Amino acid sequence: MIQWTEILIAAGAAIVMAVAIRIWRARAAARERGPAHIHEALMRRAEALAAQSPFLRKVTREFKANGHISNRQADAVKKAIARIEAR
């Protein structure tokens, strides 16, 4: 007959393995992502203000989809953020 302690030990080992696998996958995904994009900090500010501007909403959606924006778009985002923060 199987002891309850054996079942608990097996369940505990399964939980530990599941957590270890999740941590390993998360670290692997972070390594694949690479370094932060040069405009990432700017886009985080833009995302915080996106509710106030359709332009910022559009650009942040594009940045999430593509992972980058052009320098020209970044300049336009800086100007839009400055206008919104001046209000």
Phi and psi restraints in degrees (value plus and minus 20) as a CYANA .aco file:
   2 ILE   PHI     -97.9   -57.9
   2 ILE   PSI     114.7   154.7
   3 GLN   PHI    -102.9   -62.9
   3 GLN   PSI     127.3   167.3
   4 TRP   PHI     -85.0   -45.0
   4 TRP   PSI     -51.2   -11.2
   5 THR   PHI     -85.7   -45.7
   5 THR   PSI     -55.5   -15.5
   6 GLU   PHI     -85.8   -45.8
   6 GLU   PSI     -59.0   -19.0
   7 ILE   PHI     -85.5   -45.5
   7 ILE   PSI     -64.2   -24.2
   8 LEU   PHI     -84.5   -44.5
   8 LEU   PSI     -58.7   -18.7
   9 ILE   PHI     -84.8   -44.8
   9 ILE   PSI     -63.7   -23.7
  10 ALA   PHI     -84.5   -44.5
  10 ALA   PSI     -61.5   -21.5
  11 ALA   PHI     -85.4   -45.4
  11 ALA   PSI     -61.4   -21.4
  12 GLY   PHI     -83.1   -43.1
  12 GLY   PSI     -62.2   -22.2
  13 ALA   PHI     -83.7   -43.7
  13 ALA   PSI     -58.0   -18.0
  14 ALA   PHI     -85.6   -45.6
  14 ALA   PSI     -59.6   -19.6
  15 ILE   PHI     -86.3   -46.3
  15 ILE   PSI     -63.4   -23.4
  16 VAL   PHI     -81.2   -41.2
  16 VAL   PSI     -62.8   -22.8
  17 MET   PHI     -85.2   -45.2
  17 MET   PSI     -60.4   -20.4
  18 ALA   PHI     -82.8   -42.8
  18 ALA   PSI     -63.1   -23.1
  19 VAL   PHI     -85.7   -45.7
  19 VAL   PSI     -62.3   -22.3
  20 ALA   PHI     -81.8   -41.8
  20 ALA   PSI     -60.5   -20.5
  21 ILE   PHI     -85.5   -45.5
  21 ILE   PSI     -61.7   -21.7
  22 ARG   PHI     -83.3   -43.3
  22 ARG   PSI     -62.0   -22.0
  23 ILE   PHI     -84.6   -44.6
  23 ILE   PSI     -64.0   -24.0
  24 TRP   PHI     -81.6   -41.6
  24 TRP   PSI     -63.4   -23.4
  25 ARG   PHI     -85.8   -45.8
  25 ARG   PSI     -59.2   -19.2
  26 ALA   PHI     -84.8   -44.8
  26 ALA   PSI     -61.2   -21.2
  27 ARG   PHI     -86.7   -46.7
  27 ARG   PSI     -58.7   -18.7
  28 ALA   PHI     -84.9   -44.9
  28 ALA   PSI     -60.5   -20.5
  29 ALA   PHI     -85.8   -45.8
  29 ALA   PSI     -58.1   -18.1
  30 ALA   PHI     -86.4   -46.4
  30 ALA   PSI     -57.1   -17.1
  31 ARG   PHI     -87.2   -47.2
  31 ARG   PSI     -58.6   -18.6
  32 GLU   PHI     -88.0   -48.0
  32 GLU   PSI     -50.7   -10.7
  33 ARG   PHI     -84.6   -44.6
  33 ARG   PSI     -54.7   -14.7
  34 GLY   PHI      63.9   103.9
  34 GLY   PSI    -189.8  -149.8
  35 PRO   PHI     -90.0   -50.0
  35 PRO   PSI     139.7   179.7
  36 ALA   PHI     -85.5   -45.5
  36 ALA   PSI     126.2   166.2
  37 HIS   PHI     -90.2   -50.2
  37 HIS   PSI     131.0   171.0
  38 ILE   PHI     -81.2   -41.2
  38 ILE   PSI     -50.0   -10.0
  39 HIS   PHI    -119.4   -79.4
  39 HIS   PSI      -9.7    30.3
  40 GLU   PHI     -83.9   -43.9
  40 GLU   PSI     -62.2   -22.2
  41 ALA   PHI     -84.2   -44.2
  41 ALA   PSI     -60.6   -20.6
  42 LEU   PHI     -82.3   -42.3
  42 LEU   PSI     -61.4   -21.4
  43 MET   PHI     -91.2   -51.2
  43 MET   PSI     -48.0    -8.0
  44 ARG   PHI     -86.4   -46.4
  44 ARG   PSI     -60.8   -20.8
  45 ARG   PHI     -83.7   -43.7
  45 ARG   PSI     -61.6   -21.6
  46 ALA   PHI     -84.7   -44.7
  46 ALA   PSI     -58.0   -18.0
  47 GLU   PHI     -84.4   -44.4
  47 GLU   PSI     -55.8   -15.8
  48 ALA   PHI     -86.3   -46.3
  48 ALA   PSI     -49.2    -9.2
  49 LEU   PHI    -122.7   -82.7
  49 LEU   PSI     -13.8    26.2
  50 ALA   PHI     -83.3   -43.3
  50 ALA   PSI     -46.5    -6.5
  51 ALA   PHI     -86.8   -46.8
  51 ALA   PSI     -42.0    -2.0
  52 GLN   PHI    -113.9   -73.9
  52 GLN   PSI     -28.2    11.8
  53 SER   PHI    -165.0  -125.0
  53 SER   PSI     104.5   144.5
  54 PRO   PHI     -84.3   -44.3
  54 PRO   PSI     -53.4   -13.4
  55 PHE   PHI     -83.1   -43.1
  55 PHE   PSI     -67.9   -27.9
  56 LEU   PHI     -83.8   -43.8
  56 LEU   PSI     -56.3   -16.3
  57 ARG   PHI     -82.3   -42.3
  57 ARG   PSI     -63.4   -23.4
  58 LYS   PHI     -86.1   -46.1
  58 LYS   PSI     -65.1   -25.1
  59 VAL   PHI     -87.5   -47.5
  59 VAL   PSI     -59.4   -19.4
  60 THR   PHI     -86.5   -46.5
  60 THR   PSI     -55.7   -15.7
  61 ARG   PHI     -85.0   -45.0
  61 ARG   PSI     -61.6   -21.6
  62 GLU   PHI     -84.6   -44.6
  62 GLU   PSI     -60.6   -20.6
  63 PHE   PHI     -83.8   -43.8
  63 PHE   PSI     -60.2   -20.2
  64 LYS   PHI     -84.9   -44.9
  64 LYS   PSI     -56.8   -16.8
  65 ALA   PHI     -94.6   -54.6
  65 ALA   PSI     -64.0   -24.0
  66 ASN   PHI    -115.7   -75.7
  66 ASN   PSI     -47.5    -7.5
  67 GLY   PHI      64.9   104.9
  67 GLY   PSI     -17.7    22.3
  68 HIS   PHI    -177.6  -137.6
  68 HIS   PSI     141.9   181.9
  69 ILE   PHI    -155.7  -115.7
  69 ILE   PSI     141.4   181.4
  70 SER   PHI     -98.7   -58.7
  70 SER   PSI     144.6   184.6
  71 ASN   PHI     -83.6   -43.6
  71 ASN   PSI     -53.9   -13.9
  72 ARG   PHI     -84.4   -44.4
  72 ARG   PSI     -64.3   -24.3
  73 GLN   PHI     -84.6   -44.6
  73 GLN   PSI     -57.9   -17.9
  74 ALA   PHI     -83.0   -43.0
  74 ALA   PSI     -59.5   -19.5
  75 ASP   PHI     -84.0   -44.0
  75 ASP   PSI     -61.1   -21.1
  76 ALA   PHI     -85.0   -45.0
  76 ALA   PSI     -57.7   -17.7
  77 VAL   PHI     -85.9   -45.9
  77 VAL   PSI     -62.1   -22.1
  78 LYS   PHI     -79.0   -39.0
  78 LYS   PSI     -63.1   -23.1
  79 LYS   PHI     -85.4   -45.4
  79 LYS   PSI     -61.8   -21.8
  80 ALA   PHI     -85.1   -45.1
  80 ALA   PSI     -60.0   -20.0
  81 ILE   PHI     -85.0   -45.0
  81 ILE   PSI     -61.2   -21.2
  82 ALA   PHI     -82.2   -42.2
  82 ALA   PSI     -61.0   -21.0
  83 ARG   PHI     -83.8   -43.8
  83 ARG   PSI     -63.6   -23.6
  84 ILE   PHI     -87.4   -47.4
  84 ILE   PSI     -62.6   -22.6
  85 GLU   PHI     -91.2   -51.2
  85 GLU   PSI     -42.5    -2.5
  86 ALA   PHI     -93.1   -53.1
  86 ALA   PSI     -41.6    -1.6
